[in-house]
């Protein structure tokens, strides 16, 4: 077959702190065995992509030229990311497109010409390589755009409820809850009968969630926030939280409220309640430190949460069911909304980069390499 | 039998924020069934006792009169401790003394006249009531003072190593490690072959631990602290920490160092290592917030740790073995040192209260009610 050539968006951090994000020419390797080559049609920019793409680099003061951004990375981050120094790393966790070449294995050959969604990394490119077993074939009624975000958010939202069951909790609190992911979680919890407290940061976000039928929506920008949160935690008896924000006092406030609800009516114990309270931090919309005031007894856990190791913990049977559910409900429960569509080159413009790097809830970008 | 009368140290918080700590007259109830009455001879003031005794009240500006302290509690704490408003709560978790009265049950009668150590609460008193099953009888060669701290610190130190095994870790970091508890942990880890990194806050504390043969002792007051900690974590491969301090950045620094050690030589992952890192906060020597910078990937847990629920989790077989070991090694592994001995009344003097409430490592007080 002819050699496929295209472009690939790569991010490179040099030892001196220079971050270069650029479009590089990409000679696509011929697929072997179960590999397929996908002509990428749509790939979302998720917060987890921004970590590799820009990290904490100073994009505001970067130098922009066509197809290239050069920015300065803070010193501490340069040191922490030692093992990526000098490497041009392809970006883009997930996306959808058409299979244009395939290895010899029947599973790969069967996908030739089909539209698929996958999660191989390197999807901000004209072509990407994936393993056939990890691709989900899209139905004729599902566009590439509709199928582009079938992994990160849907599997994360479903894994939240499975993590809850794994640890024996019965109700959840979710922050930055008006996000695409948050809206999916609202729909999952509705369908599965899981009480859910949604914490959002504006009146407009309250409206988004109320519109899709969310019962408990609490606005952290209001003076009555802590009282509202207490009422919602009391109503749901939520004892586990998933937090996308990371920085600041929100996790601590949620734990404090959970502890107050657990203690209401109980006899005084200097050590607090025995009620387990568990917050998982899965994002970093706020890069500042997490501040825990520890006025919530000694029965608490705050943990990092990451999709891949948790899917390993949950095991193939549960993950298989999650994948099947995503595919069946791709245009309903797991529908995503995008603020803007950009080509690979447009994604590296100053205007676009500053806008999507602001990580505002509900303002996600979609890269459409073919334009 | 004659009614036993004595004095009991109680702490009462009123709704208006007034904290009253005083010696109250105490008519000791006649023991029934398996209960015994102990004439208290020695009871330590542990940090966990100070939480109930004073909490965050302003002892510096309190009013002191013989047998009485009246102090102001900060508003947030008054609200958080609603369920203790108006209650005169007896203080003193553990201590040792002689059994002077016993209920009818043979187990109780068998202890009459014996010296025992126990953990019933209310030990800052002339007499205290305990259940016979929860008392450990002291050998003739062990004084009440030697037996006074047989529960809180020894069982906590032993439970740390059991918690480590429970979670599948192999080496530990311990902070405020020059404390009585910390010295016990050094001896346990030596005997059991568990690599241990001791974090202390002064050169003098380094000397205390080196004197008892500790291998890895790191001084957080030195400029080279982070480098020293990294070297010690690298040498021990410690992935679990127990922290007595709570406030500030120390827990975060320990996690960061553990992550750096886990990553050294590994390929770059934007999500950090998969190496589990778990810090338990079991104390609050620093009442300020815990500050987590989260530059240690997503594979981490920070949890509260409390002795009683953990003993429940470990189960009666392990706890039984721990109790037997404590009794056998009370004057060696589990020996405690005290800075000062005070009567009940002396414990409420300004000089003593300010001194022991400073919670300085290695400066523990012992209450000897009989003087």
Interface residues (C-beta under 8 A of the other chain):
Chain A: X48 X51 X52 X55 X76 X80 X81 X82 X83 X84 X87 X89 X246 X247 X252 X263 X266 X267 X268 X270 X271 X272 X274 X281 X282 X284 X289 X290 X291 X292 X293 X294 X295 X296 X297 X298 X299 X300 X301 X302 X303 X304 X305 X306 X308 X309
Chain B: X48 X51 X52 X55 X76 X80 X81 X82 X83 X84 X87 X89 X246 X247 X252 X263 X266 X267 X268 X270 X271 X274 X281 X282 X284 X289 X290 X291 X292 X293 X294 X295 X296 X297 X298 X299 X300 X301 X302 X303 X304 X305 X306 X308 X309
